[in-house]
Amino acid sequence: MSGSLHHLWLYTDWANTLLLETLRGYSDAVPSICLRLLSHIMNAQVIWLSRINGVPSPVSVWTEHDLTTCEHYHRTASEELGQIVKAYVPEQNQLIDYKDSKNVAYQNSLQDILLHIFNHGSYHRAQIAMEMRRNGLEPINTDYLIFARNKERSV
């Protein structure tokens, strides 16, 4: 198991959970673009897990969900990502063959795919925060250091 990947998985789980709780608290005031971007984050995780496992994805890149469905995909994807990260052995340099949404074939290392998944979520959570603020809602701070400070206090 890679310590850095494990921390990034824990951070991603924490940030997505916090974002889901925040959006649930705002209820009907949440701008539709925020839910669209959150759906996209969840879809990407599900799609990448499907690629890693060599199975068809149940969602497409921009399938839109309600908050309850996003929570479902978050829980299932985070659990599976956690299992993959815990079993990951850097020395094996596992390569994943897959096709993108345009049916173009690629091969990337599992490590690069995991890093992409975690980074992708950060990018879109920042977009959600910007849209929330633009619409008069106070976004939650999901910076990595906020997670790290909270984690240190709980140890």
C-alpha positions in Angstrom: 0.0 0.0 0.0 1.2 3.5 -0.8 1.0 5.9 2.1 0.4 8.9 -0.1 -2.3 7.2 -2.1 -3.9 6.1 1.1 -3.9 9.7 2.4 -5.4 11.0 -0.8 -8.1 8.4 -0.7 -9.0 9.3 2.9 -8.9 13.0 1.9 -11.2 12.4 -1.1 -13.6 10.4 0.9 -13.7 13.2 3.6 -14.1 16.0 1.1 -16.8 14.3 -0.8 -18.7 13.4 2.4 -18.4 16.9 3.7 -19.6 18.4 0.4 -22.6 16.0 0.3 -23.5 17.0 3.9 -23.2 20.7 3.0 -25.4 20.4 -0.1 -28.0 18.4 1.8 -28.1 21.2 4.4 -28.8 23.8 1.7 -31.5 21.6 0.2 -33.5 23.3 -2.6 -31.2 26.4 -2.6 -28.4 24.4 -4.2 -27.8 25.6 -7.8 -28.4 22.9 -10.4 -24.8 23.4 -11.7 -23.5 22.2 -8.3 -25.5 19.0 -8.5 -24.4 18.5 -12.1 -20.7 18.9 -11.1 -21.2 16.6 -8.1 -22.8 14.0 -10.3 -19.8 14.3 -12.7 -17.4 13.7 -9.8 -19.3 10.6 -8.8 -19.6 9.4 -12.4 -15.9 9.7 -13.0 -15.1 7.6 -10.0 -17.6 4.9 -11.1 -16.3 5.0 -14.7 -12.7 4.7 -13.6 -13.5 1.8 -11.3 -15.3 0.1 -14.1 -12.3 0.6 -16.3 -9.9 -0.8 -13.6 -12.2 -3.8 -13.2 -12.7 -4.3 -17.0 -16.5 -4.0 -16.8 -19.0 -1.7 -18.5 -19.9 1.5 -16.5 -23.5 1.9 -15.3 -23.2 5.7 -15.9 -21.8 8.1 -18.5 -19.6 11.1 -17.8 -22.4 13.7 -17.5 -25.3 11.5 -16.2 -27.1 13.7 -13.7 -28.3 12.4 -10.4 -30.2 13.6 -7.3 -28.3 14.0 -4.1 -29.4 10.6 -2.8 -28.0 8.9 -5.8 -24.7 10.9 -5.6 -24.4 9.7 -2.0 -24.9 6.1 -3.0 -22.3 6.3 -5.7 -19.9 8.1 -3.3 -20.3 5.4 -0.7 -19.8 2.5 -3.1 -17.0 4.1 -5.1 -15.1 5.2 -2.0 -15.3 1.8 -0.5 -14.0 0.2 -3.6 -11.3 2.8 -4.1 -10.2 2.1 -0.5 -9.9 -1.6 -1.2 -7.8 -0.9 -4.3 -5.5 1.5 -2.5 -5.0 -0.9 0.4 -4.1 -3.7 -1.9 -1.9 -1.5 -4.2 1.8 -2.5 -4.4 3.9 0.1 -6.1 6.6 -2.3 -7.1 4.1 -4.3 -9.3 3.5 -1.2 -11.6 0.1 -2.6 -12.5 -1.0 -1.3 -16.0 -4.7 -0.9 -16.9 -5.9 -1.2 -20.5 -9.2 0.7 -21.1 -11.1 2.7 -23.6 -12.1 6.3 -23.0 -15.6 7.8 -23.6 -14.7 8.2 -27.3 -13.8 4.5 -27.5 -10.1 5.2 -27.9 -7.8 2.6 -26.3 -5.2 3.6 -23.7 -3.0 2.1 -21.1 -2.0 3.8 -17.8 -0.6 2.7 -14.5 -3.0 2.1 -11.7 -1.1 4.7 -9.7 -1.6 7.4 -12.3 -5.3 6.5 -12.6 -5.8 6.8 -8.8 -4.0 10.1 -8.7 -6.2 11.3 -11.6 -9.4 10.3 -9.8 -8.3 12.1 -6.6 -7.1 15.2 -8.4 -10.2 15.3 -10.7 -12.5 15.5 -7.6 -10.5 18.4 -6.1 -10.8 20.4 -9.4 -14.6 20.0 -9.6 -15.1 20.6 -5.8 -13.5 23.9 -6.3 -15.9 24.7 -9.2 -18.8 23.8 -6.9 -17.5 26.1 -4.2 -17.2 28.9 -6.7 -20.8 28.3 -7.9 -22.1 28.2 -4.4 -20.5 31.5 -3.5 -21.7 33.0 -6.8 -25.3 32.0 -5.7 -25.1 33.4 -2.2 -24.3 30.2 -0.4 -21.2 29.7 1.8 -19.1 26.8 0.5 -17.4 24.4 2.7 -13.6 24.4 2.8 -12.3 21.1 1.5 -8.6 22.0 1.2 -6.3 19.1 2.0 -4.7 20.9 4.9 -8.1 21.3 6.6 -8.5 17.5 6.4 -4.9 17.0 7.7 -5.4 19.3 10.6 -8.7 17.6 11.6 -7.0 14.2 11.2 -4.1 15.2 13.4 -6.5 16.3 16.2 -8.3 13.0 16.1 -5.2 10.8 16.4 
